[in-house]
């Protein structure tokens, strides 16, 4: 593997190709200007900032479960258990004094950032980009001084909205490598996400107890939703699973793509949403959509018009779909989108399911037959200055072509 890495860095012919996942990560590290011998470590955040991030992260409440799931199965003398936030900042680190000292020499410290753009290919940075469990072994690390380590990492998502919360990572010396470690880390991450999901539904049930009697006295259409838009109770309309609220919801008037003009009133741990009129999203239509794909790890869609402004963080798949629609204002069929995303025009079932989910969120913005943005909307697409930075974890043919500067039909 060292010979493969050296050849890749020098542009020479490698004796064997690296795993595609690793090769793509090496290329990103090269584009970021990471030093393959020393990395490009950024400054540590202060102890006060670490404590603030710990206090505001939902991962803190999972620490006992994470410890219980890993410490008995992982050799604690030779491994570090690390939990980061969504920025790749180490917030918690546990392990023996000996392995901590070894990590200290690499800058693997609480408060440090281990994103790809700073330290190259590593378990934490790769999991943040790929949004899936990964293992980086020995010389697969981009930085030479990290070659004596193996890392297994899994992203941790908030089940309420799919938002990335951080990464669970187990690192240890190469001689202690166990191929089962990645499966263990993945399982513990999934169980932890399940615990967050159970706690969330408990809170929705508590809100329902408070809101149901209130809604029974309200005329017209109204919903009680938690702070993330999940419905606890409804009256005067068909039940909906979730309403996507403005990023910084405030009491008063609001326009919601799935419901149209509404008014928001605060409830304990949620909102009372009163829906105006009987025609729903057709009233006060939006006039502009901005799709921002410049951030490396996520994209955002912002809808604005006379009724107000609304933003929503996109999943990687929805970012890909909206990118294609922004590039094709005339619209795309399900088969065309399947070819764009998967290179296989027969995968229309997957496309239709994803578009159905997205149209529930953006009911006043998207049309179908063919899939397209609604007529009359001003569409603004923001992409990275360097095409190679467009949705770096995407493997969709249309995105790969865009990174190479190739326009697809």
N, C-alpha and C positions, 0 to 999 in steps of 0.2 A: 504493500500500500504506500509506503513512503516514496517509492519510485514513481508510482502513478501520480501522486501529488506533485512531486518535483517536475514531472513532465508537463502536467497541466498548468503549473505556474509559469513555466518557461516557454510554453508554446510548442514544446517538442512532442514527438509521437510517443504516447504512453504505451507501456507493455500490455495494459488492459484498461478498459474504461472504468471510471468510478461508478458507483451506483448513481442513476440519474438524479435522485434526490440530492446527493452529495455534490455531484458535478455542477448542478444548477446553483447550489449554495456557494460553492467556491467562486463561480463566475460573479455572483452578486457581491461577494466580499472583495473581489478584485475591482469591481466598479466603484465600490465604496472607498477604495484606497486603503484597505486594512493592511498593515504590515504583517507579512506571513511569518516573521520571526518573533515579533513582540506584540502584535495586536495594536489596537489604538484605544486603550482604555480611557474612558471619560472620568470626570471627577465623581467622587462619592457624594451622595446627598447627606445632609446633616442628620445627626441623631434625632433632632426634633422633627425633621421631615419624615424620617423612617417611622417614628411613632405616630405621626399624623396619618400616614398611609396605612399603617396597621389598623389604626382605630376606625378608619373609614372603609376598609376592605371587608367584604363579606367572607373572605377566606379565613379571617381570624377565628370565627366561630367554628370552623371545621378543623382547626389544628389538632384537637384531641383525637378526632377520628382518623386524620391523616397519620398521626404518630402511631396509633394502634394498628392501622393497616399495614404499616411498613416496618416498624422497628423490630418486630419479632421475626420477620421473614428476611430482612436485610441485615448483613453483617455490620452492625453499628460501629465496630472498631475500625473498619476499613472503608466505610462509605459515609458520604454526606447526604442528608435529606434537606432539600431546599424548596422553598415556596417563594415565587416571585409575583409581582403584580403584572398588569397587562403591558407595562412599559419595560418589562424585563428586569426591574429592580429587585434585588434580593431583599426580602423582608424578614424571612425566618431561615435559620440555618442550624442544623443539628448534626452532631457527630463527635467522635472522640477528639481529644486535644491534638493527637498526632496528625489525623487527617485534616483537621482545621488548619494546623500550621502549614501543611503542604498546600492547601487551598489559598491560604493567605499570600503565599509567594507568587501566586498567579493573579492576585487581585480579585479572587473569588470571595468577596467580602460582603457582609450586610451593607446595603446602601449602594452597591455597585450595579451597573447596568450590563447585562450580558446579551445584548441584541447583536444581530449579525453585522450591522454597520459599524460596530465598535470592536468586537472580538472575533469576527468571522464565524465560520461554521462551528456550532456547538449545540448541545441538546436544547437549551432554553431558547436561544435565538431561532433555531430551526422550527421548533414547535410553535413559536409565535407567528412565524411566516406561514407555515403549512396548516396550522390549526388542526393538527392531528398528532397522535403519539409518534415519537421518533427515537432512534438510538444512534448515537455518534460514537464510533469506536476508534480509539487510538489515532492513527494518522489520517483518519477522515476529518479530524479537526483541522481547520485552516491554519491556525497558529501553531508553529512547531513546538513551543513549550507546553502545549496541551496534549501532546501525543502520548503521554504516560497515563492518560485518563480515559475512562469510558463513561458516557452519560446516557441515561434513559429518561425521557421527559414526556409529559402528557399535558395538553392544555386543559384548563378548568373553565367551564362556561357557566354563566348564570342561566338557569333553566327558564327564568321568567321571560327573557328577551333574547337569549342566545349570545349575549355580550360576553366577550372574553374577559375573564377575571384575572387570570394569571397562569402560571405553569407550576406543576409539581415535577421535581427533578431529583433523581438519585445519581450521584457521581461517585466514582471510586477508581482506584488504580487498575490498570489493565490486568494484572495477575488475578484480581478478584472478579473479573468479568464473569457474569452468569447470563446466558441467553434468555433465561426466564424473567429477568429483572424488568424488561419492557412490558411484558404481559402483566406483571404484578403492579407496576406503576399505573398502567392503563386501567386495570380493574379498580384500584383504590380511587383513582380520579372519577370513574363512573359512579361508584358507590357514593362518593362525596357529593357529586352533582345530584344524585337521587335524594340525599338528605336535604339539600337546599330546596329541591322541588317539593318534598313533603312539608317542609316548614312554610313554604310559600302558600300551599293550598290551605294550611291551617289558618294563615292570616286572612286568606280570602273568605274562609268560612266565618271568621270572626266579624269581618266587615259585612257579610250577608246578614248576620244576626242583627246588626245595627240598622242596616239600610232597608231591609225588606218591609218593615212596618212603615217607614217613611215613604217608600215608593207606592205603597198601597193607597196613600192619600193624595197622590199627585195625578193630575189629569195630563193627557198627552203622552208623548214618547219621552222616556227617560231611562237612564242606566246608572247604576252605582258601580264604579270600577276602582280597583286599587291604584296605587301611584304608578304602576307600570301598565295600566290600561286593562287588566284582566277583569272580566265581568263577574260581579258578585250577585247582582240582582237586576231585573229589567221589568219594565211595564210599558204597555201600549205598542210593542213592536216585537218582532221575532228576536229570539236570543242570539247574541253574538259572543264568540269566545273571547275576543280581545279587541279593544279600540286603541289604535296607535295615537298617543297623545303628543302634543308639542314637547320638544326636548325640555324646555323650561316652562312647564304649564303654570299659568297664573289664573286666579279667579277672574271671571268676566267673559267677554265674548271670545269665541275661537272658531276657526274653520278647520274641520277634520275631514281628510279626503274620503274616509269611509262613511261619513254621516252628513257632511255639509255643515251649515252654520249651526253652532251650538252655544250654550252658555255653561260655564264650569263653576261649580260651587264646592268649597272644600268640605270633606268629610273626615272623620278620624282615619288616618292612613289611606285616604283615597279621595275620590271626586264624585260628585253628583253631576251627571251630564244630561242637560235638558236639550233635546233635539228640536230645532225650530221647524215650523211648517210641516207639510205632509209629503213634500217632494224629495226630501233627502238631499243627496249630494249634488243634484242638479242645480240647486240654488247657489248664487254667488260663486261661480266657477273660478278656478285659479287662472292666472295669466302667464305664469313663468315657472319653469322647472330647471333647477340647477343640479347637475350630477357631478360631484366632486370626487374624483378618483386619484387625487394627488397623494393622500396618505398611503404609506406602504402596507398597512395591515387592515385597513377598512375603507369603505366608501360611504358617502352621505348623499342622500337626495333631499333637496329643499324645495318645497312648493310654496309659492307666494301669490298674492293677489289682493284685491280690495279688502277681503275679509281677514287678512292677516298672513302670517308666515308660519311654516311648519317644517320641521326637519326630522329625519329618521336615519339611523345608522343601518347600513345594508349588510346582509350576509354576503359572503363571497360569490355565491351563485347568483343572487339577485343583482349584484354589482355587474357581473358579466352580462346578464340579460339586458339590463338598462343601457349598458354601453352599446350593445348591438343595436337596440332600438334608437338610441340617439344618433348612431351612424347611418341608420336607414329610416328616415322620416316617412318614407312611403309604406313602411311596415314589413314584417316578416311572417311567413307561415310557420306553423309548428315544425314542419320538416326542415325548413331553412334554419330555424333556430337550433334544432337538434344537430344539424351539420356544423353550425357555427360553434356550438359548445362541446360536442362530443365527436365530431367528424363522422357521425352516423345519422343520416336523415330518418332512420326508422325509429329513433328513440323519442317519438312524439309524446308518449304517455308521460315520461318524466318532465318534458317541457311544459305540457299542459298543466300538470300538477303544480309546478313552480309558478307558472303564470297565474294560475287561479289564486294561489296564496298572495301573490303580489298585487293582483287586482282587488283583492279584499282590502288591502292596506291603502292602495292608491286608486280607489274607486272612481274618483272624479278626474283622473289623470290618464289612465290607460284604456285603450279600446282593443277589441279583438276582431278577427276575420277581416284582414290579418291583424296580428298583434302590432300595436303602434301607440305612440303618444296621441292624445286627443287633439283634434284640429284646433287651430288658433293659439296653441301654446307656444311661447318662446322657449326653446330648449337650449341650455348652455351646458356644454361638456367641458370639464376641467380635468386635464390629464398631466402627468409629470412632464417636466421639460425634457428629461431623458426618456425616450420611448421604452428603453429596457426596464424602467421602473414601474411600468403599468401592471397593476395587479400581480405582483411578483410570484405569488403562489399558484396562480392559475395555469392550468394546462390546456385550456380551451384553444382549439386551433385558431379561432379568430383573434384571441389575445396574443398567441405566439406570433402570428403574422404581423400584428400591429407593433409588437416589440421589434421586429425586424424591419419595420417601415414598409410593409407590404399591405396594400389595400385589397380587401376581399370583396367579391361581388355579392 
